[in-house]
């Protein structure tokens, strides 16, 4: 009987290795990398960080960010889905216009935690979420009229989901909502 179980386990591992598995087989509790590095999905989101926080290997990613518009507009989104093709979203990252100047204070009053300082003149919050029986977390960073949202619907089991969305925010915010190249920062303009 033991030989049959060992043979089945070996066959399952071999099949997973040959065709690829959609889930990371072991719990990976290492922190999200502190430096953004290739490969990227949606041009700006580090794949290895996404894989670690969602537990997905080679997830599907759809979307793009427009950071070079002539009129100064910046926006876009990146949806991360399970690679099995069932279109279940694990993570959504959105760059949009913030129309609520009191959003951060309101969320903090309602129990969210304030983000550590990530960029000058930026403020934000993060909290745990629950969606369809899955646990996740959301982090929102606002700078001027821009709002960057990291919304993880399905976090990898055994991980600190709040720490993961904060860590991803630290990696991507400098690229997505920092000052465009060749412009002065809001803090520089105050001193002139």
C-alpha positions, 0 to 999 in steps of 0.5 A, spaced: 500 500 500 505 504 501 508 503 494 502 505 491 501 512 495 509 513 494 508 512 486 502 516 486 505 522 489 511 521 485 507 521 479 503 527 481 509 531 482 512 529 475 505 531 472 505 538 475 512 539 473 511 537 466 505 541 465 506 546 470 501 548 476 497 554 477 498 554 485 505 554 488 505 548 492 508 550 498 507 556 503 511 561 501 512 566 507 518 570 505 517 577 505 515 581 498 522 583 495 523 590 497 526 592 490 522 592 484 525 587 479 523 584 472 519 580 470 513 585 470 506 584 468 502 590 466 509 594 465 510 596 472 508 590 477 513 585 479 511 578 477 515 575 483 511 579 488 505 578 485 506 570 485 508 570 492 502 574 495 497 571 491 500 564 491 499 563 484 504 561 479 504 564 472 498 568 473 494 571 467 495 579 467 490 584 463 491 591 463 496 597 462 497 604 465 498 610 461 503 615 465 505 619 459 499 622 456 500 629 453 495 632 457 498 630 464 493 624 465 495 618 468 491 612 469 489 605 468 489 598 471 492 591 472 487 585 473 491 578 476 487 572 475 488 565 476 492 561 470 487 556 470 482 560 465 476 561 470 477 568 470 477 568 478 481 575 480 486 575 485 489 582 485 487 588 482 491 594 481 488 601 479 490 608 478 485 613 478 483 620 479 481 621 487 475 625 487 474 625 495 479 629 499 476 626 505 477 619 503 483 617 508 481 620 514 474 617 513 477 610 512 482 611 518 476 613 523 472 607 520 478 602 522 483 602 517 490 603 518 494 609 516 500 607 511 507 609 512 510 614 508 511 612 501 512 618 497 512 626 499 505 629 500 502 622 500 497 619 505 493 612 505 490 607 508 490 599 508 485 594 511 483 586 511 478 584 506 473 578 505 471 576 499 467 570 497 470 566 503 477 568 501 481 573 505 485 579 502 487 586 503 486 593 500 491 599 500 490 605 498 495 611 497 493 618 495 497 623 492 494 630 489 488 628 485 491 621 484 489 615 487 493 608 487 489 602 489 492 595 491 486 590 492 487 583 493 481 579 493 485 572 494 491 572 498 496 566 499 494 562 505 498 563 511 501 570 509 500 576 512 495 580 507 495 587 509 503 586 510 503 584 502 499 589 500 503 595 503 509 592 501 507 592 493 504 599 494 511 601 496 514 597 490 509 600 485 507 607 487 514 611 486 513 609 478 505 610 478 504 616 482 511 619 483 512 626 479 513 625 472 520 625 469 522 633 468 517 636 473 518 639 480 515 635 486 510 638 490 515 639 496 520 642 491 514 647 489 513 649 496 520 652 497 520 657 491 
